[in-house]
Amino acid sequence: MAQDITPRVIWIADDRLPAEHLSGLTRILNYLKTKIPLAIVKASQFNEDSLLFRLKTTHLDIVVAPIKEYMKWERIEHVFGSNRTKGPVFAGYFCETTENKILEHHGSAHRRILFDCKHLLPSEINLILQNMLNENKRSGIKPFLQADTLIYCENWYPKQGLGVRLDNILNLPMVQKGAWHNRVSALRLLLSALWGVIYEEGPGRMHEGHASDATSPIAYFQLAADAQCLAMRLLFQPGSHASAAETLKHYTPGHLHPTRGRQLLLHYSDFLRVHAIPETGTLEITTLLFPSAPIEKDADHLHSVWIDPLAESLLVEPPYVGPNPLEPRLRALPTVEVDMPRLKALESLSNLRTEKATKRLLTEAGNQIRDLKIQVKEQSEKLHELRSGGVGISQPPAPPEPEDLLNAFQERYFDARYQIRQFELQIAKLEKEGGKAYDLEVLRMKMEALENREKAWIRKLMTTLEDYRKVMKKDPKSKGE
């Protein structure tokens, strides 16, 4: 007879809970029964021996037990396989406020999986369980998102700062104008924590004082948000902390280093998932914010967490992948100019690549340049007189006419646009032909350098126009002189 491979979940309901918490658990279980193949048994009528007997006769993919039983039932992990990187899951749950120190007595040295049934919505618990049931959804952030949700991504390189990165992310429309605007504080703290994991505790710190290759990324970052959740994902190689035991040790709540990035992630995530991938020494961190916002209601106690070693074959969303025809949902994280209101909407890696945005900007600048010509000409004449020199001093050549400078600026600008387009075509060709990652990164860096020069030209021009606008406000009559 063929083995039944239909996913099965057994949930041991804690019928010893106070009435208020028991009703909440019952509501969750009634919802889950409509979504997954779920068997429910009472904790008062079930023990570890009963569960072990059932495992001998029935295929189970997930076992969920009250946190007290979860902390004590060590034989379940041995039956499933202590060193497993795929297969069945043994998880715990709590319905009451639970102190972090309870985890000090947890027997497993490789994994910890807990559900917060006090604060999470039934739909949010179902979302996590669905991803556990399907092994191919145990990594990445796509399984937590709706099918059409865009995912912003970028590589992190040695010696990068945090300030601009925070500005870029906090200015995204889904944060500024979306449903997640009221979670900006938590988002800022989680971003700072992820940055600390890389640059204060991980591979970014290792590069300090070394002439390392600045073109090689040390981490891969993703961010996405829809109505279900806001998700962030970080992949990197931490070096000595890549084993399952070390990962569990470093991502266990502790009081010795409360401000480290790892501890902040535990403190401010509604749900935190950490996968150590033994074959490659890679660590995947996924942190989620949910509409139920557990940390806003109780930030100082235990939250939902999933720490588990993962087989490399289950890492279905590989790192360091940028936008390409095969990944239509990926978008490069845009750069937002926050220091100049006139340019706040510019995005260096996306919007500036479109000719439409460029023409609109140049048209606006051209209209004001015509009003500026008289003032520039007068300034040029005064400068010419000052540079004329006295007896015995040869007169320096006259500076270029303003019209010539403006024409030269436009020529240089369109030439830069043409070069950027050529870089884009070369990158697309290399990606299509499977070019080397190093060659692609070199081309991207050249293109980004040229785009940065292009933005600097625009900023200088806009500064001049802003000064002219201020003069016009103070002395409107001068415009007609």
Salt bridges, closest charged atoms under 4 A:
ASP4 OD2 - ARG8 NH2 2.09
ASP14 OD1 - ARG16 NE 2.73
GLU48 OE1 - ARG75 NH2 3.46
ASP49 OD1 - ARG75 NH2 2.74
ASP61 OD2 - HIS59 NE2 3.35
GLU69 OE2 - ARG16 NH2 2.98
GLU77 OE1 - ARG84 NH1 2.82
GLU77 OE1 - ARG111 NH1 3.57
GLU99 OE2 - HIS301 NE2 3.29
ASP116 OD2 - HIS119 ND1 2.91
GLU154 OE2 - ARG165 NE 2.42
GLU201 OE1 - ARG262 NH1 3.32
GLU246 OE1 - HIS250 ND1 3.65
ASP270 OD2 - ARG183 NH1 3.18
GLU284 OE2 - ARG233 NE 2.67
GLU284 OE1 - ARG273 NH2 3.68
GLU296 OE2 - ARG183 NE 3.11
ASP298 OD1 - HIS301 ND1 2.70
ASP300 OD1 - HIS267 NE2 3.68
ASP308 OD1 - ARG111 NE 2.78
GLU327 OE1 - LYS142 NZ 2.86
GLU337 OE2 - LYS455 NZ 3.37
GLU337 OE2 - ARG459 NH1 3.02
GLU364 OE2 - ARG342 NH2 1.64
ASP371 OD2 - LYS479 NZ 3.97
GLU424 OE2 - ARG353 NE 3.42
GLU424 OE1 - ARG421 NH1 3.22
GLU431 OE2 - ARG444 NH2 2.54
GLU441 OE1 - ARG444 NH1 3.99
GLU451 OE2 - ARG353 NE 3.44
GLU454 OE2 - ARG417 NE 2.66
GLU466 OE1 - ARG469 NH1 2.65
